[in-house]
C-alpha cells in the first residue's frame, strides 16, 4: 500500500509538470515571461477575416524577475504567415502596437501601429532595478490587404534579454482563416453590364467599359475577351464583324496589344496582362465604324461579350450584354456642275451633253426607285421650246468596288418625258450610284439660243 501511495504521488508530480509545460510559457529561470492572448488559449486566433474587416486581438506579456537586473523584450516574426497553398501574407496585412500606460514600470515602445515583420522590434525595457511588470500588445489583421483565401499560420518570437545573461526565447502561434473575393468590376458608362451604342449622333456611336481592380491581386492576371454571340437584329441577321471596333486606354500597371482600333473576335483573345501587384483601372472603348454604316441594315442588334479574368488560383467570368441601334438611312445625293442648261445652241453645232450623278444611301434592305421630275420643257430666253425628240437621256450604273446592282430605265438615249419618270429601280435595296447623261441635239427645227429647265430627283420605297 505504501508503494502504491508513492507511485500515485510520483504520478501526480509528473502530470503537474506535463500540464505546466504544455499550457504555460513560464521558464525555470530567474527571469520568466508569460504570453497570454486575451481570449485565452496558447495561440493568437483571429477567426475568419474577409476583405471588409479589421480584426484585432490583445496579448498580455507578463515578466517575473527575482534578480535586480535590467532586461528588455524584443519581438519579430519567426515564421512567415503562410496559407496551405504556400502563399505568404504581404507585409502590412498583420500589424501591431503596444498599449500606452498598460505597463507599471520601465519604458514601453512601439505605441504606433506598424507592420509585424521579420524585422526585430524592441517592445519594452525594464527599470534599472529589473522589476516584474506586464503590458499589452494589440495585433490586428487588415482584411483589405489580403490577397488570397485560405488558412494562414505563422509564429511570433519574443526574446527576453536580461542584462549580462543569455537571452530566453518564447514563441506564440498566430492563425486565421481568410475569405477573399476577387474585387474586380467591369461596368459600362451607365454603370451596368450593358454596352449600348447608337447611330443617331457622333457621341452615341461610341461607348466604353471600365475595368477596375479595387485591391492589389498580388499576382499576375490575364483578361480575355470573346464574342459569345454576334449582335443580331429581330430578323436574325448578324452584324458585320468589321462594323464594331474596340481598343484599350488608360492602363497604368499592365500591358495590352490592343491600344489601336481592332476588330472583335469570336475566340478567347488576351487583351490585357498585368504582372504587378498594384491596383489598376482602364477603359475598353467601342465604336461603330462609320464607313460600314451604309452596309448595316437598320434595326436593333443584340449580342453578348464575355470577359474571363484568370490568374494563380483565381478566376472570374464577366458577361456584358451588347446593344447596337442602327437608325434608318434613306437619302439621295445629286452632283451636277451646271444642271440642265445648254448654251449657244445653233442648228449646225454639235450635240451637247450634261451629266448628273446620283448616290443613294439606304440601309432599309428594301427595294426602292429613283424618280426624276421635269415640270417644263427646255426653253430659251425668248420662250421657244425644243421638240421632245431632240432632248434625250440615258442612264448607267456606277460600280463602287462591288458589282453594280439594280436596273436603269434605259441604257440608250430615249426622249425625256415631262412629269415623273422612274429612271432607276434597285433589286436588293442596298446603296447604289447612277449616272444620268442628258443630250440636246441641235436641229433646224429648233431656234438658236440658250435653253434650260429644272429637274428634281426623289426616292420612293417599292
ZAMARGU-4260 file (C-alpha; in steps of 0.2 Angstrom, whole numbers, plus 5000, padded with zeros to 4 digits):
<rodrens>
0) 5000/5000/5000 | 5014/5012/5004 | 5022/5008/4987 | 5005/5011/4979 | 5004/5028/4988
5) 5022/5033/4982 | 5018/5028/4964 | 5002/5039/4964 | 5012/5054/4972 | 5025/5052/4959
10) 5012/5051/4945 | 5004/5067/4952 | 5020/5077/4951 | 5023/5070/4934 | 5006/5076/4927
15) 5008/5093/4936 | 5024/5096/4926 | 5017/5090/4910 | 5002/5102/4912 | 5014/5116/4917
20) 5025/5114/4902 | 5010/5112/4890 | 5000/5127/4895 | 5012/5140/4901 | 5026/5150/4894
25) 5035/5152/4911 | 5053/5146/4911 | 5063/5140/4926 | 5075/5154/4927 | 5077/5170/4937
30) 5068/5179/4923 | 5051/5172/4916 | 5039/5178/4903 | 5021/5173/4901 | 5012/5177/4885
35) 4993/5176/4887 | 4981/5180/4872 | 4966/5190/4879 | 4954/5177/4873 | 4963/5163/4881
40) 4972/5148/4873 | 4990/5146/4868 | 4988/5154/4851 | 4983/5171/4844 | 4967/5167/4834
45) 4958/5179/4823 | 4944/5168/4817 | 4938/5172/4800 | 4943/5188/4791 | 4936/5195/4775
50) 4941/5210/4764 | 4930/5222/4773 | 4936/5218/4791 | 4950/5223/4803 | 4951/5210/4817
55) 4961/5215/4832 | 4966/5204/4847 | 4975/5208/4863 | 4990/5199/4871 | 4997/5202/4888
60) 5015/5199/4891 | 5020/5197/4910 | 5038/5196/4916 | 5043/5189/4933 | 5060/5194/4939
65) 5069/5188/4955 | 5085/5197/4951 | 5089/5216/4951 | 5095/5216/4933 | 5088/5227/4920
70) 5080/5217/4905 | 5072/5221/4888 | 5059/5212/4877 | 5061/5210/4858 | 5049/5204/4845
75) 5050/5198/4827 | 5041/5186/4815 | 5049/5169/4817 | 5039/5161/4803 | 5031/5170/4789
80) 5012/5169/4789 | 5008/5157/4775 | 4992/5148/4770 | 4991/5130/4764 | 4995/5134/4746
85) 5011/5142/4752 | 5006/5160/4748 | 5015/5172/4760 | 5004/5186/4768 | 5011/5203/4762
90) 5019/5215/4774 | 5006/5226/4781 | 4992/5213/4782 | 4996/5210/4801 | 5000/5225/4812
95) 5003/5228/4830 | 5006/5242/4843 | 5009/5242/4862 | 4995/5250/4873 | 5002/5265/4881
100) 5000/5265/4900 | 4997/5246/4901 | 5014/5244/4910 | 5018/5249/4928 | 5037/5252/4927
105) 5050/5253/4913 | 5048/5260/4896 | 5036/5254/4883 | 5040/5256/4864 | 5030/5254/4848
110) 5014/5263/4853 | 5011/5267/4835 | 5003/5255/4823 | 5017/5246/4812 | 5018/5230/4802
115) 5023/5214/4810 | 5038/5208/4801 | 5054/5198/4802 | 5062/5214/4807 | 5066/5214/4826
120) 5057/5227/4836 | 5060/5232/4855 | 5044/5232/4864 | 5049/5235/4882 | 5064/5240/4893
125) 5063/5237/4912 | 5068/5249/4925 | 5086/5248/4931 | 5080/5238/4946 | 5073/5224/4934
130) 5056/5224/4942 | 5042/5212/4937 | 5030/5220/4925 | 5016/5217/4912 | 5010/5226/4897
135) 4998/5224/4882 | 5001/5222/4864 | 4987/5223/4851 | 4988/5213/4835 | 4977/5216/4820
140) 4973/5208/4803 | 4969/5221/4789 | 4957/5212/4778 | 4959/5225/4764 | 4977/5219/4762
145) 4973/5200/4760 | 4977/5193/4743 | 4971/5175/4745 | 4959/5165/4754 | 4964/5150/4765
150) 4970/5146/4782 | 4985/5156/4787 | 4998/5152/4801 | 5014/5159/4807 | 5024/5161/4823
155) 5030/5176/4833 | 5046/5175/4843 | 5048/5185/4859 | 5066/5187/4866 | 5068/5191/4885
160) 5086/5198/4886 | 5092/5201/4904 | 5107/5212/4906 | 5123/5201/4907 | 5114/5185/4904
165) 5109/5174/4890 | 5093/5178/4881 | 5077/5167/4883 | 5066/5164/4868 | 5047/5161/4868
170) 5035/5159/4854 | 5017/5162/4850 | 5007/5154/4836 | 4996/5165/4825 | 4982/5159/4814
175) 4966/5164/4805 | 4955/5160/4790 | 4955/5172/4776 | 4940/5174/4764 | 4945/5185/4749
180) 4933/5188/4735 | 4941/5194/4719 | 4937/5213/4720 | 4936/5216/4701 | 4922/5226/4692
185) 4918/5229/4674 | 4905/5242/4670 | 4898/5252/4656 | 4897/5271/4655 | 4879/5268/4663
190) 4886/5259/4677 | 4878/5242/4671 | 4883/5227/4662 | 4875/5233/4646 | 4885/5241/4632
195) 4874/5252/4621 | 4879/5261/4605 | 4868/5271/4593 | 4870/5279/4576 | 4859/5294/4580
200) 4874/5305/4584 | 4893/5306/4584 | 4893/5304/4603 | 4882/5289/4604 | 4892/5280/4591
205) 4904/5275/4605 | 4903/5268/4622 | 4916/5260/4635 | 4918/5248/4648 | 4928/5252/4664
210) 4939/5238/4671 | 4944/5241/4689 | 4954/5230/4702 | 4950/5238/4719 | 4963/5229/4728
215) 4980/5223/4723 | 4978/5205/4717 | 4996/5200/4722 | 4999/5190/4707 | 4999/5190/4688
220) 4982/5191/4679 | 4976/5190/4662 | 4960/5197/4654 | 4952/5188/4639 | 4938/5195/4628
225) 4927/5184/4617 | 4911/5187/4607 | 4899/5174/4614 | 4885/5179/4602 | 4886/5191/4587
230) 4874/5205/4588 | 4858/5201/4578 | 4843/5210/4573 | 4825/5205/4575 | 4826/5196/4559
235) 4841/5185/4565 | 4853/5195/4553 | 4870/5196/4561 | 4880/5212/4562 | 4895/5213/4551
240) 4910/5208/4562 | 4920/5223/4555 | 4907/5236/4559 | 4911/5236/4578 | 4929/5241/4584
245) 4937/5242/4601 | 4954/5247/4609 | 4960/5249/4627 | 4966/5265/4635 | 4971/5272/4652
250) 4982/5257/4658 | 4994/5261/4672 | 5001/5244/4678 | 4998/5231/4664 | 5000/5230/4646
255) 4990/5227/4630 | 4992/5223/4612 | 4976/5232/4608 | 4979/5251/4610 | 4973/5254/4592
260) 4957/5251/4584 | 4954/5232/4582 | 4940/5220/4576 | 4931/5209/4589 | 4934/5191/4588
265) 4924/5175/4592 | 4938/5166/4601 | 4946/5170/4618 | 4958/5185/4615 | 4971/5191/4628
270) 4968/5209/4628 | 4976/5214/4645 | 4990/5206/4656 | 4997/5213/4672 | 5012/5206/4681
275) 5012/5218/4695 | 5003/5218/4712 | 4996/5236/4710 | 4978/5241/4708 | 4973/5246/4690
280) 4959/5253/4680 | 4957/5256/4662 | 4944/5258/4648 | 4939/5246/4634 | 4932/5258/4621
285) 4920/5253/4607 | 4914/5262/4592 | 4904/5259/4576 | 4914/5260/4560 | 4905/5274/4551
290) 4911/5268/4534 | 4901/5252/4537 | 4885/5261/4542 | 4878/5261/4524 | 4880/5242/4523
295) 4871/5239/4540 | 4853/5236/4540 | 4843/5247/4551 | 4837/5239/4567 | 4842/5235/4585
300) 4856/5222/4586 | 4858/5212/4602 | 4873/5201/4607 | 4884/5197/4621 | 4903/5199/4625
305) 4911/5188/4639 | 4927/5193/4649 | 4937/5180/4658 | 4949/5185/4671 | 4962/5172/4676
310) 4977/5171/4687 | 4985/5160/4700 | 4971/5152/4710 | 4959/5165/4704 | 4946/5166/4690
315) 4931/5177/4686 | 4918/5177/4672 | 4910/5194/4667 | 4897/5194/4654 | 4892/5210/4645
320) 4876/5212/4635 | 4878/5222/4619 | 4865/5233/4611 | 4868/5242/4595 | 4854/5253/4587
325) 4856/5257/4569 | 4845/5271/4563 | 4836/5272/4546 | 4847/5279/4532 | 4837/5283/4516
330) 4843/5298/4507 | 4849/5304/4490 | 4864/5315/4485 | 4864/5323/4467 | 4880/5330/4460
335) 4879/5341/4444 | 4890/5355/4439 | 4878/5365/4428 | 4861/5357/4429 | 4851/5356/4413
340) 4857/5372/4405 | 4863/5371/4387 | 4871/5387/4380 | 4874/5394/4362 | 4863/5381/4353
345) 4864/5383/4334 | 4857/5372/4321 | 4873/5367/4314 | 4883/5364/4331 | 4887/5348/4339
350) 4876/5339/4351 | 4878/5345/4369 | 4878/5333/4385 | 4875/5337/4403 | 4878/5324/4417
355) 4871/5321/4434 | 4877/5308/4447 | 4865/5301/4460 | 4871/5292/4475 | 4858/5283/4485
360) 4862/5278/4503 | 4850/5265/4511 | 4851/5253/4525 | 4832/5248/4525 | 4836/5232/4514
365) 4820/5236/4504 | 4819/5239/4485 | 4817/5257/4480 | 4815/5268/4465 | 4823/5284/4459
370) 4810/5296/4452 | 4815/5310/4440 | 4803/5325/4439 | 4804/5338/4425 | 4790/5350/4425
375) 4793/5361/4410 | 4802/5358/4393 | 4818/5366/4388 | 4815/5384/4385 | 4826/5398/4378
380) 4826/5416/4384 | 4813/5420/4371 | 4801/5407/4377 | 4805/5395/4362 | 4805/5376/4367
385) 4814/5361/4360 | 4804/5347/4352 | 4805/5331/4363 | 4814/5321/4350 | 4829/5332/4351
390) 4831/5331/4371 | 4836/5314/4376 | 4843/5304/4391 | 4851/5288/4396 | 4857/5280/4412
395) 4871/5269/4418 | 4876/5261/4434 | 4891/5265/4444 | 4900/5251/4452 | 4909/5256/4468
400) 4921/5242/4472 | 4907/5229/4470 | 4896/5224/4456 | 4883/5237/4452 | 4865/5231/4457
405) 4848/5237/4451 | 4841/5242/4434 | 4841/5258/4424 | 4826/5264/4414 | 4837/5264/4398
410) 4855/5262/4394 | 4852/5270/4377 | 4846/5288/4373 | 4827/5290/4374 | 4817/5306/4374
415) 4815/5315/4390 | 4797/5314/4397 | 4789/5328/4406 | 4782/5325/4424 | 4788/5310/4434
420) 4798/5296/4427 | 4806/5281/4436 | 4824/5281/4430 | 4831/5268/4442 | 4825/5253/4452
425) 4835/5244/4465 | 4835/5225/4466 | 4841/5222/4484 | 4839/5239/4492 | 4857/5242/4495
430) 4866/5258/4492 | 4869/5262/4474 | 4875/5275/4462 | 4868/5280/4445 | 4875/5292/4431
435) 4862/5301/4420 | 4868/5308/4403 | 4856/5321/4395 | 4859/5326/4377 | 4852/5340/4367
440) 4854/5338/4348 | 4853/5354/4338 | 4841/5355/4323 | 4835/5367/4310 | 4818/5364/4319
445) 4824/5372/4334 | 4829/5390/4336 | 4846/5396/4341 | 4848/5402/4359 | 4852/5396/4377
450) 4840/5383/4384 | 4837/5377/4401 | 4825/5368/4413 | 4823/5362/4430 | 4824/5344/4437
455) 4822/5336/4454 | 4825/5318/4460 | 4817/5309/4474 | 4817/5292/4482 | 4802/5280/4485
460) 4801/5263/4493 | 4794/5250/4481
</rodrens>
